[in-house]
Amino acid sequence: MPKTITVSTGPFRDLPFPGHADAEEFDREAGEAGACVEEADASVAYRSTLPEFHKAFTPTVESLTGVKRGVNDEATAKAKARSKTPDKVEDVLESFITYANRVKASISETDWTALDAAARELSAQTKIDASPSKRQAGPGKDLLAKADSLLTLPADQLQAKVDKYQGAVEGFDLQTDESGKPDRASLARLVGKYLEYLLAQD
């Protein structure tokens, strides 16, 4: 029997979508043996393994190139402008992708080849971990509780938080309701992405 996958989009909550009964059925439909495991590994890699890799590899980038991670001035200024206490707003650092692209543009091809080799060496030692503590299809109770707490803030404080999170998490499309207020589940996912970003900075 196919498993039902629930997905929320905007104000439509927990929409049921019929999935696959097992990995074998997925592979048959995909026309490729092992396709289910490959898709699952790729999903977990992007969701949890890459942030760990960013965290572990950043010191190597800085050591080999001498280039430090910068601050996202636009996102930081926007967050401060919307806050009643701008002096308490922490700088929003540039994303790892922005940082890596900046590094690549500033070093020689030979140095980049060496850095790329170091990245491949580390990635080959970083196993994709599918344990429950490492993967999560949707926002868990802790993230939802954090989102609920954020949604109780005054509008300007909530917006400052959202600006800070989105400044650090590139390409995240935050869903909102008809009044423009962030969707609870979408906000929880943004918080989760931001926490992953913070882990990558350490």
N, C-alpha and C positions, 0 to 999 in steps of 0.2 A: 504494500500500500504506500503510495507517495506521501512523503512528509510535507506538512504544511509549514511554509516559511512566512512569518509575519513581518511586514515592513510598514513604517510610518512615513508619510510625506505631507508636510504642512499640517493642516488641521485634520487630515484623515489619518486616524490612529490604528495601528495594528491591522493593516489590510492583509488578508490571507491569500497567499500565492501557493499553488500546488507545486511542490518540488519533485525530487527524485526519491525513490524508495531506498536505494543504496548506491554504492560507488559503481557497481557493475552496470546498473541501468544508466547512470551518467556516462560511463565510458562507451556504452553501446550507442547512445544518442550522439555523443561527440565524435564517434567513429575512430576513437584512438584509445588503446589500452593505457591505463595510468593517467588519463586526462583529469579525473576527479582529484587525485592526489596532487597533481601538478597545479591545478587551479587553487586548491586549498592551501598549498604551500606558498603560492604567490600571494594570496590574500593575507595570510599570517605574516609573511615577510614584509609587506608594505605597512601593515598595521602595527606590528610590534618589533620585528627584527631590525628594520632600518633605523628606528630611533636609537636602539641599543648600539648599532654600528656607528651612527653619527657621534654618539657620546664617546665611544671608545677610540674613534679615529681622529677626532678633532685635535687632541694633543699632538698626534703624529704630524698632521698638516701644519700646525703652528711650528713644530720643531724643525721639520724639513724645509719649510719655506720662509719662516720668520714673519709670516703674515698673520696678524691676529684677527679674530672675528670682530666685525664692526657693529655699530648700532643702527637700527632702522630709524633714522631721524624723523621721517614723515609720520610713521606710526606712533613714535614716541610723542611728537608734537601734537598729534591729533588726540591722543589719550590724555595729555596734560590739558589741552584746551577744553575738553569736555568734563574735566574733574574740578570739583570745588577745592580740592587740596592738591594742586599740581606738583607741589614740592615733594609729595609722598609717592608720586607715580614713578615706578622704576623704568629704566630704559628698556625699550623693546629691541632685542638683538636681531640682527639679520638671520634669516633662515640658513640652514646648512647648505641648501642648494645654491642660494645666492652667494654665500661665502665661498663655496667650492668653485663656482663660475668666476668669481672675482680673482681667486687664487690662480686659476688656469690662465686667465688673461694677463696676469702679471709676472709669470715665470716663463722660463725657456721651455722649448719642447722637450729637451733632454730631462730637465727637472720634473716636468709633468709626467713623463714616461716613468720616472722613478717613483713618483708619488702614486701613480695609477697602479704600479706593481705592488706597492705597499698596501694599497686599498684591496687589491685582489687577494693578497696573502692573508689579510685579516678577515675578509669576507668568507674565505674558504675555511676559516676556523670558527666561524660564527654560525652555529646550528640553528635552523628554524625550529622554534619550540612551540608545539601545538598544545601544550598543557593548558588547562582551564585558566590558570593564573596569567597566562601570556596572551591568550586570544579571547575575543569577545565580539559576538555578532552585533550587539547593540549596546547602548549605554546601560551600565549596571546600576544597582541601587545607590552606590556611593556618588556616582556622577549625577544621577537624577536628583539626589538630595542636594548636591551642590548647585545644580540648576535651579531647584526650588528656592534655595537661599538667595541666589542672585536675582531671581524674579521678584523678590520682596523689596529690593533696593529702589530708591527714588530713580526716576527715569534717567537723569544725568549721570548718576553713579553707575547704573547698569550699562549705559551706552559707553562709558569710559572703559569698563571691564571688557565689553564686547570688542571695542576698538583695539584694545591691547592684545586680546587673544587673536583676533583676525590679522593684526599686524604681524604676528609671529607665525601664524598658520596660513601659508599661501594657498589660495584657490579654494578655501572652504566657503561653501554657499549656505549661509545661515538662513533657515526657513523662518518665516514670521507669520503671525496671524493677520486678520483683516485690519487690526489697529496698528500694526507695525511692531508689535511686541514679539520677541523671539519665541519660537516654538520650544516647548520644554525639552523634548527629546533631541531636537537639533542643537539646542544650547548645551545639553549634556555632552553630546558628541564633540562639540567645539572645545569644551573644557577638557575632555579626554585628549584631544589632539594637542591642546596647549600643554598639558602635563607631559605628553610624550616629547614635545619640543623642549621643555625645561630639562628633561632627563638627558637630552642630546647635548645640552650646553655644559653639563658637569664634567 
